Amino acid sequence: MANFYTDIPELKYHLNNPMMERICQLKERDYRDKDEFDYAPQDYADAMDSYDKILEITGEITGETIAPNAEGVDEEGPHCGNGRVEYASGTKQNLDAMVKAGLNGMTMPRRFGGLNFPITPYTMCAEIVAAADAGFGNIWSLQDCIETLYEFGNEDQHSRFIPRICAGETMSMDLTEPDAGSDLQSVMLKATFDEANNCWRLNGVKRFITNGDANLHLVLARSEEGTKDGRGLSMFIYDKNEGGVDVRRIENKLGIHGSPTCELVYKNAKAELCGDRKLGLIKYVMALMNGARLGIAAQSVGLSQAAYNEGLAYAKERKQFGKAIIDFPAVYDMLSIMKAKLDAGRALLYQTSRYVDIYKALDDIARERKLTPEERQEQKVYAKLADSFTPLSKGMNSEYANQNAYDSIQIHGGSGFMKDYPCERLYRDARIMNIYEGTSQLQVVAAINAVTKGTFLEQIKTYEAADYAPEMCAVKSKLTDLRVRFEEMVARVETLEKERSGYKDFHARRLVETAGHIIITYLLARQAGESAEYIDSARIYCKLAESKVAEAYNYLMHSDVEDVDLFKKVGQEETIG
């Protein structure tokens, strides 16, 4: 029987990264829980062994239950009746298996029933689950909701809600509305304080809510009467047990059919404030979205792995003109690039998750005691890196998931267009990944500051100064040339932005992706020195990076300020129909 962890040795490689020792030390507070909880690790080796065992259990459940159920869940989907959602039968089985294994709320402290896992091994679990059924990943992973409640809720809320999640209940984040998609400042769901009952009441409609009939909801609502921007929004906790919210309908979606995307009607629903008033969007949702974006990056890598697996297996089995199609250059070229993108995306994902782990752990420690000057500096460094790398990871991995799913179908030919093969489902499931939790265009907006403020360049130069295996000398030389080109691109944009406001935004995607290609290639080059398994992917991805950077460089360096107005003219075109 397939095990989605042990069958993918790359996961264990990333788990055993040297940074994990510092992460474990911070997360475990120097292993202080060992005297109170019998399942708490005694030391670093014990912690790593625990992560490995839980990942193996997750991989086993994924292989034995989630993967076999995936096609049935896709076909059946959830049902809506009497204002409630009923999951597909396979989804119920999946949830039951995960709950019985104690895999819910695994990042939460042990005192609430969690496993106190760092973000990195938890993200690996999310990747594993997504490789079998991306839609189920949305339900089980909680979209970072529990981490947000833990970070910004009070101790009373922690004690009432977190144990329920660890015991198997689900969560949703209720952000978007019919007239407020990416523009969350426009949220109008009304929150009114009920003095007689000492609670808040929520009224309005939410749309596109993933797992919208969950047990607990984090709700963005307008608490300040008369406001129209983000400063009037607060975050609330809604408990389904209190009633007052009905599911109007489940959206009829292209993919991720197992994950119910709901339209919700709030009718005087009882809720309680999470954190402070007016900080719902400005602080809490931003933190929530960053965590969710890392989750989508993991989901994307999992699906990329599945798409590659399907393409490789079919190419080896399918014979045309007397030989397996994998022997044709057009096919092995495609598969090699798919593998390189998969390895590249995974390298970026786990580099990002490790950055997140360190700064989040230090944030948590800061709520217990004052950080030392050295810890404050460490927190500052890793917070900046996490904020920069998270949109980059989500953006590039979600695009690669779509590309790998597309190429998997192409390898299958006409068969890939049929529902007889999983690649058709993977293609439909992938399409949402570069849309939800912020489109790829919005990830560029989030990441461009890391270009203009020099964060990406600083990190590239750090990578450049390191030593690499002899096999990577040619790759490193090419990366130095690409870094020089990147600096030229940034300088040109900064100069012409002074002539025409908007020039930087026009080229933002090219700048962010160029930085991403260079960073990823360095990560793969470093991995190649530690494991020969990555040498081919590093070389192949370097060739891809060269071509992509050359295209962006040639376009940008021949672009003038007049291009902004030239391309903007499309807005003057008359619509048809």
Secondary structure, DSSP 8 states (H G I E B T S, - for coil): ---TTTT-HHHHHHHT-THHHHHHHHHTTTTGGGGT-TTS-SSHHHHHHHHHHHHHHHHHHIIIIIHHHHHHHHHH--EEETTEEE--HHHHHHHHHHHHTT-TTTTS-GGGT-----HHHHHHHHHHHHHH-HHHHHHHHGGGHHHHHHHHS-HHHHHHHHHHHHTT--EEEE--BTTBSS-GGG---EEEEETTTTEEEEEEEEEEEETTT-SEEEEEEE-STT--SGGGEEEEEEEGGG--EEEEEE---SS-TTS-EEEEEEEEEEEEEESSTT-IIIIIIHHHHHHHHHHHHHHHHHHHHHHHHHHHHHHHH-EETTEEGGGSHHHHHHHHHHHHHHHHHHHHHHHHHHHHHHHHHHHHHHTTS---HHHHHHHHHHHHHHHHHHHHHHHHHHHHHHHHHHHHHHHHGGGGGSTTSHHHHHHHHHTTTTTTTS-HHHHHHHHHHHHHTSHHHHHHHHHHHS---GGGHHHHHHHHHHHHHHHHHHHHHHHHHTTSTTHHHHTHHHHHHHHHHHHHHHHHHHHHHH-GGGHHHHHHHHHHHHHHHHHHHHHHHT--THHHHHHHGGGGS----
